[in-house]
Every structure is written in C-alpha cells, then in structure tokens.
C-alpha cells in the first residue's frame, strides 16, 4: 500500500484572542509549541479555531500567520469551507496562493444539500483550484451527512484526496476505505474514538486535545502508526478523560481554559461561545493531571 498524503496527528488549532482581536503573538507561540511537540501537520481556522466568528480578513490573516510560522516544517491545512460554493472556492484559492499544502472543506451547513448537491459542491472546488482538499464530514454540526457512495465518486477526482470524519461511526470507516481506495486519506475528527478509527484503517486524527497535550498525543499516534497497539492503548487510557473534558462545555472554551491555565493564551472566545463553567474547569484540570500535562 502507498503512504497516505497526510497522516498522524494534526491539531485543530485554537485562535487566541486578546481585547477582542486575534492575539497574533500567542497564535505563533502555539504553533511553535505544537511543532516542538512532534505533530504531523497543522489545521488553523477550523471549527476549534472559531472560524465561524472570524471576519474574512481575520480568517486569511490566521492562515498567513500559520504558514509563515510553520516555515514548511509540517503541512498546513486550513479550514476553507463555506455553505456558499463560491466563497469556499475563494478560500481554497487563497490557501493555495499563500502556500498551504491542502484545504479542509466542511460540508455546506444550514442549506443541507442533497448528495448530488454535495458532489457538485466539491467538484466545483476540485475544478477551480489545483490544491488537495479534505472533505470534513461533521453532521452533528452541519445538519448534513455525506455518504460513502458520494465520497467514492469524489475520490475519483484528482484534488479530492480524503476526509476528516467526525461521525464517530467506526464501521463506516472500513467500508469507506474499501470504496474509496488505498490512496484515500482517512483522518478521524474525534479524539475519543481515534484509536478504533485507526484500527479500522484510518491514518490519523485532526485533534482538539493536541492543543493542550501535543507531546502526549503525538506519542500516541506514533505508537498507533507503528502498530504498537498495546502502547497506544495505554496512552489512550491516560488521555481519555482529557478528550472528554474538552467537550464538557461549548468547544473551544474548555480547551482555551486549559491553555490559559498553562499560561499560553487568554481563555477568551468570541460570542456566542462564553468561558466554560466551573464544573467543566474541574473536569479539564482532572484530565490534564491524568494525561501528565500538569
């Protein structure tokens, strides 16, 4: 089998704010910490990066910051999706212009297209920009679920190269791998089920927990990629409470609280996301202790 185009752990980076604006210095420091921790790529301006509340100018600026800070050391795959196909094309085109390695494009939200509409959306992006695209399937947030049959059609297009699968449906992963072929990149979008996803043939994860624990999460994926399943299971057991705690309140507020506790950035988010509850904070701290972060 050929090596996948992307593999391992790619953190879904938070976007730090200070006094209502993007904290550029803190963001660059977070990127450096992730690379030093051994990650295999970077995902700025996705869901965890609060892209839905960034202005278009801020969205592009964070892309720029990430590419400049990474300096080619690891792939940069920014969130570049929209429920407007034309807007998604513009974001993907910008990602290519500044030297990103691929783009992460979420299924169109709110307008809930049919399977044929989903195919047409991604085909239009494929035809417009020569850049690898990962489909992001997260029906719990978008209200639409792209089927394996549609993905198998998309896999035949030259620029649609894989998926971030946040469905939590593990049998689907095995079926998708068989339908889309061995070159199809399969990344989990769920930290808590990523071990099972990789056992089903997945290549890695776009991870929220990696924001908080890059060394621990990178070590877990290195073990899983090398087939050291017992070691990976041990690491999963240490990380599982943190995985869960980071979704104990509206994401990314628990993750930003954890980073604030480590002195890495302010915990402020953008409305309607507010700072996490006291109960969530207690869960996050307990998970950080169990994972060996504090």
C-alpha positions as CSV (number, residue, x, y, z in Angstrom):
1,X,0.0,0.0,0.0
2,X,1.1,3.5,-0.7
3,X,1.8,6.0,2.0
4,X,-1.1,8.4,2.7
5,X,-0.6,12.0,1.6
6,X,-1.3,13.1,5.3
7,X,-1.0,11.1,8.4
8,X,-0.6,11.2,12.2
9,X,-1.9,14.0,14.4
10,X,-2.8,17.4,13.1
11,X,-4.0,19.8,15.8
12,X,-7.2,21.7,15.2
13,X,-5.6,24.9,16.4
14,X,-7.5,27.4,18.6
15,X,-7.5,31.1,17.6
16,X,-6.4,33.1,20.7
17,X,-8.0,36.5,21.3
18,X,-6.9,39.4,23.4
19,X,-9.1,42.5,23.9
20,X,-11.4,41.3,21.2
21,X,-8.7,40.9,18.5
22,X,-6.7,37.9,17.3
23,X,-3.6,37.6,19.5
24,X,-1.1,37.0,16.8
25,X,1.9,36.5,19.1
26,X,0.1,33.9,21.1
27,X,-1.0,32.1,18.0
28,X,2.5,31.9,16.7
29,X,3.8,30.6,20.0
30,X,1.1,27.9,20.0
31,X,2.2,26.8,16.5
32,X,5.8,26.6,17.7
33,X,4.7,24.5,20.7
34,X,2.8,22.1,18.5
35,X,5.7,21.6,16.1
36,X,8.1,21.1,19.1
37,X,5.7,18.6,20.5
38,X,6.0,16.4,17.3
39,X,2.8,17.0,15.4
40,X,2.5,15.9,11.8
41,X,0.6,18.9,10.5
42,X,-1.4,22.0,11.5
43,X,-5.1,22.8,11.0
44,X,-5.8,26.6,11.5
45,X,-9.2,28.3,11.2
46,X,-11.4,25.2,11.6
47,X,-14.3,24.7,14.0
48,X,-11.9,24.8,17.0
49,X,-10.4,27.9,15.6
50,X,-13.7,29.7,15.8
51,X,-13.7,30.3,12.0
52,X,-17.5,31.0,12.1
53,X,-16.9,34.1,14.1
54,X,-13.8,35.4,12.3
55,X,-14.1,38.1,9.7
56,X,-12.9,37.2,6.2
57,X,-9.8,39.4,6.8
58,X,-9.1,37.6,10.1
59,X,-9.6,34.2,8.6
60,X,-7.0,35.0,5.9
61,X,-4.6,36.6,8.4
62,X,-4.6,33.5,10.6
63,X,-3.9,31.4,7.5
64,X,-0.9,33.7,6.7
65,X,0.4,33.5,10.3
66,X,0.3,29.7,10.3
67,X,2.1,29.3,7.0
68,X,4.7,31.8,8.0
69,X,5.3,30.3,11.4
70,X,5.4,26.7,10.2
71,X,8.1,27.5,7.6
72,X,7.5,24.3,5.7
73,X,8.3,22.1,8.7
74,X,4.9,20.4,8.7
75,X,1.9,20.6,6.3
76,X,-0.6,23.4,6.9
77,X,-4.2,22.6,6.0
78,X,-6.5,25.5,6.9
79,X,-10.2,25.3,7.2
80,X,-11.6,26.8,4.0
81,X,-15.2,25.7,3.9
82,X,-18.5,27.6,3.5
83,X,-22.1,26.9,2.7
84,X,-21.6,29.1,-0.4
85,X,-19.6,27.2,-3.0
86,X,-18.2,30.4,-4.5
87,X,-16.9,31.5,-1.1
88,X,-15.4,28.1,-0.4
89,X,-13.6,28.3,-3.8
90,X,-12.2,31.7,-2.9
91,X,-10.9,30.5,0.5
92,X,-9.3,27.4,-1.1
93,X,-7.8,29.6,-3.8
94,X,-6.3,31.9,-1.1
95,X,-4.9,28.8,0.7
96,X,-3.1,27.8,-2.5
97,X,-1.8,31.3,-3.1
98,X,-0.1,31.5,0.2
99,X,1.5,28.1,0.1
100,X,-0.8,25.8,2.1
101,X,-0.4,22.1,1.5
102,X,-4.2,21.4,1.3
103,X,-7.5,22.7,2.4
104,X,-10.1,21.3,4.8
105,X,-13.6,22.0,3.4
106,X,-16.6,21.3,5.6
107,X,-19.8,20.1,4.1
108,X,-22.2,23.0,3.4
109,X,-24.1,23.8,6.6
110,X,-27.6,25.1,7.1
111,X,-28.8,24.8,3.5
112,X,-28.5,20.9,3.8
113,X,-27.8,20.0,0.1
114,X,-28.7,16.6,-1.3
115,X,-26.0,14.0,-2.1
116,X,-25.9,15.3,-5.7
117,X,-25.6,18.9,-4.3
118,X,-22.7,17.8,-2.1
119,X,-21.0,16.1,-5.1
120,X,-21.5,19.3,-7.2
121,X,-20.1,21.5,-4.4
122,X,-16.8,19.6,-4.1
123,X,-16.5,19.0,-7.8
124,X,-16.7,22.8,-8.4
125,X,-13.9,23.3,-5.9
126,X,-11.9,20.5,-7.5
127,X,-12.3,22.0,-10.9
128,X,-11.5,25.6,-9.8
129,X,-8.3,25.2,-7.7
130,X,-5.4,22.8,-8.1
131,X,-4.9,22.0,-4.3
132,X,-5.6,18.8,-2.4
133,X,-8.9,19.0,-0.5
134,X,-10.0,17.1,2.6
135,X,-13.8,16.7,3.0
136,X,-14.9,17.5,6.5
137,X,-18.0,15.5,7.5
138,X,-19.5,16.6,10.8
139,X,-23.3,16.0,10.6
140,X,-23.8,16.9,14.2
141,X,-22.8,20.5,13.4
142,X,-23.9,20.9,9.8
143,X,-27.1,19.0,9.6
144,X,-26.0,17.0,6.5
145,X,-24.1,13.7,6.2
146,X,-22.1,12.9,3.1
147,X,-22.5,9.2,2.2
148,X,-19.7,6.8,1.4
149,X,-21.2,6.4,-2.1
150,X,-20.8,10.2,-2.7
151,X,-17.3,10.1,-1.3
152,X,-16.4,7.2,-3.6
153,X,-17.4,9.4,-6.5
154,X,-15.4,12.3,-5.2
155,X,-12.3,10.1,-4.6
156,X,-12.1,9.7,-8.4
157,X,-11.5,13.5,-8.8
158,X,-7.8,14.5,-8.7
159,X,-7.9,17.1,-6.0
160,X,-10.4,15.5,-3.5
161,X,-7.9,13.4,-1.5
162,X,-9.5,12.4,1.8
163,X,-11.7,13.1,4.7
164,X,-11.9,14.3,8.3
165,X,-14.6,12.0,9.6
166,X,-16.3,13.3,12.7
167,X,-19.3,10.9,12.6
168,X,-17.9,8.5,15.2
169,X,-19.2,5.7,13.0
170,X,-16.3,3.2,13.0
171,X,-17.8,0.5,10.7
172,X,-18.3,3.3,8.1
173,X,-14.5,3.8,8.1
174,X,-13.8,0.2,7.0
175,X,-16.5,0.4,4.3
176,X,-15.2,3.8,3.1
177,X,-11.6,2.6,2.8
178,X,-12.8,-0.2,0.6
179,X,-15.0,2.0,-1.5
180,X,-12.6,5.0,-1.9
181,X,-9.4,3.1,-2.5
182,X,-6.0,2.9,-0.8
183,X,-4.9,6.4,-1.7
184,X,-7.9,8.0,0.2
185,X,-6.7,9.9,3.3
186,X,-8.7,9.0,6.3
187,X,-8.4,11.2,9.4
188,X,-10.7,11.0,12.4
189,X,-12.3,14.1,13.7
190,X,-12.9,12.6,17.2
191,X,-10.1,12.2,19.7
192,X,-12.0,9.8,21.9
193,X,-12.6,7.2,19.1
194,X,-9.4,7.7,17.1
195,X,-7.8,4.6,18.3
196,X,-10.6,2.5,17.0
197,X,-10.7,4.6,13.8
198,X,-7.1,3.8,13.1
199,X,-7.6,0.1,13.8
200,X,-10.3,0.3,11.0
201,X,-7.6,1.6,8.7
202,X,-7.5,5.3,9.4
203,X,-4.3,7.3,9.0
204,X,-4.6,9.7,12.0
205,X,-6.7,12.4,13.5
206,X,-7.4,16.1,13.4
207,X,-7.2,16.6,17.1
208,X,-8.6,19.1,19.7
209,X,-6.7,17.5,22.6
210,X,-3.4,18.1,20.9
211,X,-3.8,21.8,21.6
212,X,-3.3,21.0,25.3
213,X,-1.0,17.9,25.2
214,X,1.0,17.9,22.0
215,X,3.8,15.6,23.2
216,X,1.4,13.0,24.7
217,X,-0.9,13.0,21.7
218,X,1.9,12.8,19.2
219,X,3.4,9.9,21.0
220,X,0.1,8.1,20.9
221,X,-0.2,8.5,17.2
222,X,3.4,7.4,16.6
223,X,2.6,4.2,18.5
224,X,-0.6,3.6,16.6
225,X,1.0,4.3,13.2
226,X,3.8,1.9,14.1
227,X,1.4,-0.8,15.1
228,X,2.4,-0.7,18.8
229,X,-1.2,-1.2,19.8
230,X,-0.6,-2.0,23.5
231,X,1.4,1.2,24.0
232,X,-1.2,3.1,22.1
233,X,-4.0,1.7,24.3
234,X,-2.0,2.7,27.4
235,X,-1.7,6.3,26.0
236,X,-5.4,6.4,25.1
237,X,-6.3,5.4,28.7
238,X,-4.2,8.3,30.0
239,X,-5.8,10.8,27.6
240,X,-9.4,9.7,27.5
241,X,-10.6,11.9,30.4
242,X,-9.0,14.9,28.8
243,X,-10.6,14.0,25.5
244,X,-14.0,14.0,27.1
245,X,-13.3,17.1,29.4
246,X,-12.5,19.3,26.4
247,X,-16.1,18.9,25.3
248,X,-17.7,19.3,28.7
249,X,-18.8,22.8,27.6
250,X,-19.2,24.5,24.2
251,X,-15.9,24.0,22.3
252,X,-13.3,25.5,22.3
253,X,-14.0,27.1,25.7
254,X,-12.6,24.2,27.7
255,X,-9.5,24.0,25.5
256,X,-8.9,27.7,25.9
257,X,-9.3,27.4,29.6
258,X,-6.7,24.6,29.6
259,X,-4.3,26.8,27.6
260,X,-4.9,29.7,29.8
261,X,-4.1,27.6,32.9
262,X,-0.8,26.7,31.2
263,X,-0.1,30.4,30.6
264,X,-0.2,30.1,26.8
265,X,-3.1,32.4,25.9
266,X,-6.2,34.1,27.2
267,X,-9.2,32.0,27.6
268,X,-11.5,34.5,25.8
269,X,-13.6,33.3,22.9
270,X,-16.0,35.0,20.5
271,X,-19.7,35.2,21.3
272,X,-21.8,33.2,21.3
273,X,-19.1,31.0,22.9
274,X,-18.5,32.1,26.5
275,X,-15.9,30.9,29.1
276,X,-16.6,27.4,30.3
277,X,-18.4,26.5,33.5
278,X,-16.8,25.8,36.9
279,X,-17.8,22.1,36.5
280,X,-16.1,21.9,33.1
281,X,-13.0,23.6,34.5
282,X,-12.7,20.9,37.2
283,X,-13.1,18.1,34.6
284,X,-10.4,19.8,32.4
285,X,-7.9,20.1,35.3
286,X,-8.5,16.4,36.3
287,X,-8.0,15.3,32.7
288,X,-4.8,17.4,32.4
289,X,-3.4,15.8,35.5
290,X,-4.2,12.3,34.4
291,X,-2.6,12.9,31.0
292,X,0.5,14.3,32.6
293,X,0.1,17.8,31.3
294,X,0.2,19.3,34.9
